[in-house]
Amino acid sequence: MEFRDLIYKRRSARAFTDKKVTMEQVQLMLEAATRAPNACNMQSWHFYAVLDDTLRAKFAEFCAPWASTAPVIFVVCTDGEAILKRFGDRAKVYILQDTALASENLLLCAADMGLNGCMMGAFDKEKCRALLEIPENRDIVALIPVGEAAGEIPLRERKPMDEVVTIIGEP
């Protein structure tokens, strides 16, 4: 598949079938995430892949209930002690950029395997931290439930390019 086609194929799924993901698929998505560009190659992230049915069911207590129906929920965290020492407060922006790039790699890899996910920011971080026993030095920035979408997901409208893009100069 052409890369451009993959970008258009990716959708944000909010309903999933009962089909499980394989450990190989999980590993491939995590590998894609960790291959993302990042500030000074410091890789200031940590990913949790929650496959356990009982734990995933508990996610409904602190985020959108549909998320807990995905066969895997990735928890995206920062792990930025080294980069914070090097760059100070500026690093907080770099770390968020890094985790966003890694998350998009994960989602594109999922789409390439016929899976869909949805990056979520609206959830109770502290309940998630307690459930998974995530250390305090890691900031939880996103949840990404991934699985086979239940039904077709239409391509959503985007604003016209001239509303969101400014080109300065000529090639």
PAMAR-33806 format. One line per 4 residues: for each residue x, z, y of N, C-alpha, C, O, CB. Coordinates in pm, whole numbers, m for minus. Each point is the difference from the previous one (the first is absolute). Glycine has a CB too. Example, Ala and Ser with C-alpha at 12.3 -4.5 7.8 and 13.67 -1.06 7.14 Angstrom:
# PAMAR-33806
1319,780,m569,m89,0,119,90,0,120,104,66,m2,m293,59,m115 ~ 154,m197,222,82,6,119,m77,73,109,51,17,111,67,m232,m174 .
# end
This chain:
# PAMAR-33806
84,0,m118,m84,0,118,89,0,124,101,70,6,m286,52,m130 ~ 147,m201,221,71,m2,127,m20,134,72,m106,61,m10,78,m313,27 ~ 130,296,54,m9,129,68,m117,3,99,m72,99,7,320,m73,m32 ~ m266,m133,99,m110,m5,98,m134,17,m71,m90,66,52,228,m216,97 .
m153,89,m266,m124,15,m78,m20,145,m42,m113,50,0,136,m287,m82 ~ 85,303,47,m7,140,m41,m52,88,115,m80,91,m22,271,m129,m139 ~ m145,10,281,m46,76,117,m152,m14,16,m68,98,29,291,m131,83 ~ m274,m87,m131,m144,m22,13,m78,53,m119,m119,30,11,168,m231,125 .
17,214,m251,m66,52,m120,m20,152,8,m97,53,m56,199,m240,m77 ~ m12,257,202,m6,146,7,m127,44,72,m35,m52,106,286,64,m106 ~ m319,85,m59,m121,55,58,3,152,m11,72,55,m84,m202,m264,25 ~ 55,277,144,m13,145,m8,m120,34,m86,m115,m12,44,222,40,185 .
m81,16,m350,m108,34,m95,m44,144,22,81,90,18,10,m254,m186 ~ m222,183,164,m58,135,12,m93,30,m117,m78,96,3,95,m113,246 ~ m7,m66,m353,m73,22,m125,83,m64,m111,52,m111,16,m282,115,99 ~ 242,66,m227,89,m44,m107,m73,m4,m134,m96,74,m22,291,21,147 .
m148,m182,m213,m51,m3,m137,63,116,m77,83,74,54,m115,m328,m47 ~ m7,270,m131,56,106,m85,134,m40,m64,61,81,m69,m294,m5,24 ~ 277,m198,70,123,m49,m63,121,80,49,19,18,121,m121,m248,m140 ~ 182,277,m75,121,76,32,111,m94,47,m3,m120,m30,m61,296,m139 .
159,m123,240,122,m72,31,104,40,m104,m9,108,m59,m44,m119,309 ~ 151,m74,m271,105,33,m96,115,71,72,13,m9,122,m76,m190,m265 ~ 144,268,66,118,64,59,93,m106,57,66,23,102,m85,170,m264 ~ 26,m308,97,83,m109,53,m49,m44,137,81,m23,90,m32,m53,m325 .
m181,65,253,m54,m37,131,33,105,106,37,m33,112,m222,m92,m227 ~ 171,251,78,32,109,92,147,m8,40,33,11,118,m211,135,m222 ~ 265,m165,6,144,m8,28,31,m119,91,81,12,92,m32,95,m314 ~ m112,m222,196,24,m118,83,m44,24,144,69,m40,94,m98,m105,m295 .
m86,210,220,m46,28,136,94,97,71,31,m18,118,m268,m20,m192 ~ 284,139,3,93,96,60,134,m65,30,62,28,103,m176,158,m226 ~ 159,m272,35,125,m72,25,m13,m88,123,91,m4,84,m38,7,m330 ~ m166,m73,259,m22,m83,118,0,85,127,57,m39,102,m191,m123,m241 .
70,278,132,m4,90,116,141,41,42,33,0,118,m258,84,m191 ~ 306,m49,m24,134,51,32,99,m110,37,114,29,37,m159,160,m191 ~ 3,m315,144,84,m112,43,m29,m39,146,59,m95,51,m52,13,m288 ~ m96,153,302,m37,m32,138,117,22,95,85,85,m25,m323,m23,m26 .
242,m140,159,99,26,103,m23,140,56,m113,48,7,129,m294,50 ~ 92,311,m16,m13,135,55,120,32,87,107,m58,m16,m241,130,m184 ~ 115,20,291,102,34,99,129,46,m67,2,99,m74,m182,m37,235 ~ 287,m134,m133,135,35,m48,7,18,m151,88,70,m50,m47,39,269 .
m132,m170,m292,m7,12,m146,m3,146,m45,54,35,m105,67,m253,85 ~ m183,303,100,m4,143,m35,m115,33,m94,m4,109,m58,107,m59,279 ~ m198,m145,m237,m107,15,m99,m69,138,12,m5,78,m95,129,m235,m58 ~ m175,181,272,m57,131,35,m145,13,m46,m89,26,80,242,m17,117 .
m174,m26,m327,m134,3,m56,1,66,m136,105,16,m63,m165,m223,190 ~ m57,245,m170,m19,48,m138,m142,m37,m39,m94,22,77,263,172,m51 ~ m185,m248,m145,m130,m45,m48,m42,82,m121,81,28,m89,m36,m260,175 ~ m170,269,m89,m60,63,m118,m100,m100,m56,m81,m55,74,112,295,18 .
m26,m262,m221,m98,m86,m68,m86,91,m86,46,53,m101,109,m257,101 ~ m280,222,40,m90,93,m69,m86,m79,m98,m90,m75,39,86,233,162 ~ 34,m141,m330,m70,m69,m107,m93,93,m77,m93,m46,m65,285,m111,47 ~ m166,285,24,m77,99,m75,m146,1,45,m29,17,119,237,123,m146 .
m300,m160,m68,m143,m8,32,m53,125,71,m76,m11,96,48,m137,m294 ~ 68,264,151,m50,126,58,48,16,144,m78,39,87,77,64,m316 ~ 127,m131,252,53,10,137,m65,m102,92,m39,33,112,257,50,m204 ~ m231,m207,46,m62,m104,83,m143,37,38,m42,m25,113,187,m147,m223 .
m219,230,18,m139,40,29,m6,100,114,m96,1,77,37,m41,m317 ~ 160,125,252,3,102,105,23,m60,139,m27,66,101,111,96,m270 ~ m36,m286,176,20,m64,130,m132,m16,73,m2,m5,123,202,m115,m214 ~ m312,111,19,m132,m14,63,m33,120,89,m87,m10,86,11,m126,m283 .
146,248,176,m25,120,81,61,m9,140,m42,74,89,38,56,m300 ~ 100,m220,232,66,m3,130,20,m140,58,69,m16,100,43,223,m168 ~ m171,m308,5,3,m134,58,m125,m74,m44,m85,57,m68,339,m61,69 ~ m266,m121,36,m118,m79,m38,m17,4,m152,95,m29,m72,m67,m121,275 .
m146,183,m251,m22,15,m145,37,m123,m83,44,14,m114,m223,143,172 ~ 163,m276,m3,33,m121,m76,147,m5,m39,35,m60,m102,m218,m58,222 ~ 270,179,m39,144,m5,m28,33,61,m136,91,m47,m69,m46,60,314 ~ m118,90,m283,29,69,m126,m37,m83,m122,34,37,m112,m70,178,230 .
m34,m327,m98,m38,m85,m112,107,m104,m34,m11,m69,m102,m227,102,166 ~ 339,m45,19,110,m94,m29,83,54,m115,14,122,m13,m8,m199,255 ~ 50,m9,m326,80,48,m112,136,58,39,62,72,m78,m176,m242,m58 ~ 159,140,256,122,63,52,m18,20,150,m54,m85,70,200,m23,m251 .
m100,222,228,4,27,143,145,28,36,62,92,m52,m301,1,56 ~ 291,m176,86,136,23,50,m9,88,123,m82,m24,89,164,m200,m180 ~ 1,325,96,9,88,116,133,m32,66,106,19,m59,m250,167,m48 ~ 137,m233,231,118,m45,72,45,112,93,m76,47,85,3,m291,m97 .
197,286,m5,54,111,79,129,m41,70,70,m91,m44,m174,255,m114 ~ 132,m95,267,131,m14,62,93,100,m66,m42,105,m49,m58,m183,270 ~ 226,44,m221,104,92,m48,120,m25,90,99,m61,m41,m184,63,m204 ~ 74,46,368,90,m46,104,104,95,51,45,m14,114,m226,m122,m56 .
222,234,m136,98,96,51,127,m67,48,51,32,108,m145,138,m262 ~ 148,m263,75,126,m65,36,m13,m85,126,85,5,88,m22,m6,m330 ~ m171,m77,250,m16,m87,116,m32,81,126,40,m38,110,m120,m146,m261 ~ 9,296,136,m26,86,115,128,61,54,17,13,121,m244,37,m212 .
318,m14,2,130,53,45,78,m106,76,68,30,98,m63,126,m295 ~ m15,m280,152,78,m108,61,m59,m44,134,75,m25,95,m9,m49,m324 ~ m199,63,238,m61,m58,119,m88,95,80,m52,m39,105,59,m173,m225 ~ m26,333,74,m85,94,72,m145,m43,m1,m47,m63,m95,241,122,238 .
m265,m26,m36,m144,m28,7,m34,m149,m8,m109,m36,m44,87,241,180 ~ 116,m293,m94,m26,m144,m11,m31,m39,m144,m74,m95,m24,225,53,219 ~ m94,114,m289,m14,m35,m142,m144,12,m48,m38,m64,m98,270,141,62 ~ m314,4,103,m139,15,m43,m73,m135,1,m82,m27,m87,81,263,176 .
31,m318,9,m59,m134,6,57,m87,m111,m74,m71,m67,43,92,317 ~ 162,m16,m271,64,m81,m103,m57,32,m138,m25,m90,m81,235,80,219 ~ m230,138,m164,m50,42,m131,m141,m56,m25,m29,m47,m109,168,258,124 ~ m224,m206,87,m135,m55,m15,4,m152,m18,m77,m56,m79,m13,244,219 .
179,m255,m67,16,m144,m19,44,m29,m143,m52,m91,m65,110,62,309 ~ 38,106,m292,53,m22,m136,m109,18,m106,m11,m82,m91,235,161,169 ~ m303,27,m65,m104,23,m101,m110,m105,9,m61,m36,m101,111,282,108 ~ m77,m297,113,m101,m106,15,49,m129,m67,m77,m67,m68,m3,170,284 .
207,m137,m195,55,m120,m64,m2,15,m152,m35,m95,m71,181,55,271 ~ m109,156,m249,0,24,m144,m141,m9,m57,m21,m53,m109,223,200,134 ~ m299,m94,49,m139,m4,m45,m51,m143,m9,m70,m35,m95,32,259,199 ~ 73,m307,m7,m43,m140,m5,64,m71,m119,m65,m80,m67,37,78,317 .
156,30,m277,63,m59,m119,m77,40,m126,m25,m84,m86,249,89,201 ~ m260,122,m125,m75,49,m116,m133,m75,m12,m37,m43,m110,146,270,133 ~ m181,m241,87,m130,m66,m2,11,m149,m33,m84,m54,m72,4,220,240 ~ 184,m232,m118,19,m142,m33,37,m17,m147,m43,m96,m64,115,52,301 .
8,135,m289,34,m4,m143,m127,19,m83,m20,m69,m100,252,159,149 ~ m316,3,m9,m127,22,m70,m83,m128,1,m53,m40,m104,57,285,168 ~ m15,m308,51,m78,m124,12,57,m109,m90,m75,m77,m60,14,138,295 ~ 192,m67,m244,65,m100,m84,m35,19,m147,4,m95,m78,183,82,244 .
m221,136,m204,m37,30,m139,m152,1,m20,m49,39,m106,258,95,84 ~ m284,m178,123,m145,m5,m12,m68,133,27,m117,19,m35,147,m198,m128 ~ 42,271,226,m54,132,34,m26,7,150,50,m83,76,72,190,m272 ~ m198,m8,236,m26,22,142,14,147,31,m15,86,m88,m140,m284,95 .
185,227,117,11,138,43,m46,12,144,m35,m100,64,224,140,m223 ~ m189,79,209,m39,24,138,85,114,54,m1,110,m54,m237,m191,11 ~ 311,54,150,81,104,61,m90,90,83,m74,m48,86,278,m102,m81 ~ m199,280,m32,m88,97,65,80,102,81,103,50,m44,m269,m80,m142 .
116,58,304,60,106,81,m93,117,23,43,106,46,94,m279,62 ~ m265,155,m140,m101,104,24,m19,84,m126,m78,m34,m88,m38,m113,257 ~ 190,257,m174,m9,93,m113,61,132,44,70,5,101,m60,m192,m273 ~ m36,292,99,54,132,31,138,14,m64,13,20,m120,m247,80,134 .
335,m112,70,139,3,m49,33,131,m71,68,m1,m103,m4,m150,290 ~ m111,260,m134,38,129,m58,m64,21,m137,61,61,m88,m37,32,318 ~ m145,m141,m249,m62,10,m133,73,m90,m100,17,35,m116,m240,17,222 ~ 266,m169,m59,78,m90,m85,134,65,m35,42,m3,m116,m153,m199,222 .
176,261,m6,128,68,m22,m15,110,m104,82,12,m91,m13,m63,327 ~ m173,131,m223,m22,111,m94,m28,m51,m141,52,54,m97,m141,85,287 ~ 7,m242,m201,m35,m54,m132,122,m50,m75,16,26,m119,m239,m88,209 ~ 311,m10,m19,116,m62,m65,128,82,15,106,m40,m49,m212,m180,89 .
96,334,29,116,86,24,113,m77,69,115,4,m42,m177,134,m158 ~ 25,m208,306,96,m78,78,72,94,95,m64,75,73,m79,m285,m90 ~ 276,207,17,76,91,86,m29,m22,149,m35,m110,43,213,116,m217 ~ m163,99,251,m29,m2,144,89,m99,77,m40,m49,105,m32,286,m124 .
192,m266,m32,89,m90,73,m44,m146,m11,59,m87,64,127,248,m106 ~ m288,m189,m37,m53,m136,m12,m133,m7,74,m91,79,m26,206,m113,m197 ~ m125,m61,315,m126,m22,71,m79,m106,m76,54,m107,m30,49,171,255 ~ m226,m37,m254,m86,m95,m72,m60,m94,105,m73,45,88,21,122,m276 .
82,m296,178,m46,m94,102,m114,m90,m45,m74,m52,83,303,57,7 ~ m244,m26,m220,m107,m90,m46,m31,22,m147,83,48,m77,m12,m216,247 ~ m192,132,m206,m40,m12,m140,m29,m148,m24,m55,m67,87,m42,306,m97 ~ 135,m288,m109,m30,m139,m34,m60,m3,m140,74,m10,m99,114,m76,247 .
m321,93,m159,m64,m19,m130,13,m147,m39,m22,m89,83,m141,281,m40 ~ 198,m219,m169,20,m137,m47,m67,m18,m135,4,89,m86,214,m106,212 ~ m280,m98,m144,m60,m35,m128,m61,m138,6,20,m74,96,m65,315,m143 ~ m30,m274,m55,m71,m128,m2,m128,17,81,m81,89,m28,178,m152,m199 .
m116,m23,327,m118,10,86,m127,m24,m79,m6,m88,m86,143,13,281 ~ m239,154,m165,m132,m19,m61,m77,m100,86,m64,38,99,62,199,m198 ~ 9,m362,63,m69,m104,75,89,m71,100,114,40,25,m321,89,m54 ~ 151,m233,86,71,m80,99,12,77,132,m93,69,41,10,m281,m150 .
196,197,173,20,59,132,18,m116,97,100,m72,m10,7,288,m83 ~ m199,m237,184,11,m115,90,118,15,96,40,111,36,m287,m144,m52 ~ 301,m80,56,105,m1,101,m62,44,132,m101,m55,43,229,m131,m162 ~ m68,286,181,m56,53,125,49,m81,118,111,m54,1,m123,284,m102 .
m73,m236,200,32,m74,122,119,65,70,19,121,m4,m261,m190,29 ~ 320,m14,38,109,46,84,m24,m54,141,m66,m102,18,230,110,m214 ~ m112,62,293,m10,m48,138,76,m133,10,94,m24,m75,m113,262,166 ~ m24,m324,3,74,m125,20,145,30,40,28,99,68,m241,m216,m1 .
302,31,m110,142,20,27,29,18,149,84,82,37,m33,m217,m240 ~ m120,59,289,30,9,142,m40,134,61,40,31,113,m70,m276,m100 ~ m47,326,m86,m35,134,48,103,105,m39,8,106,62,m247,m171,m76 ~ 318,37,m88,91,102,m52,146,m42,0,88,77,m40,m275,2,m99 .
214,m202,184,137,m52,m3,35,m61,135,m82,m71,58,65,27,m307 ~ 136,71,297,54,m65,119,132,m63,m38,91,68,m48,m207,96,205 ~ 128,m294,m137,125,m69,m27,68,m25,133,m59,m55,93,m32,m55,m304 ~ 216,151,218,76,m13,124,114,m98,m25,87,26,m83,m146,211,157 .
59,m349,m4,106,m99,m15,m34,m106,m103,m107,1,m62,269,172,127 ~ m69,m264,m83,m12,m114,m91,106,13,m110,107,56,23,m199,m205,162 ~ 60,95,m304,104,3,m105,113,m97,30,95,m10,m78,m269,74,m89 .
# end
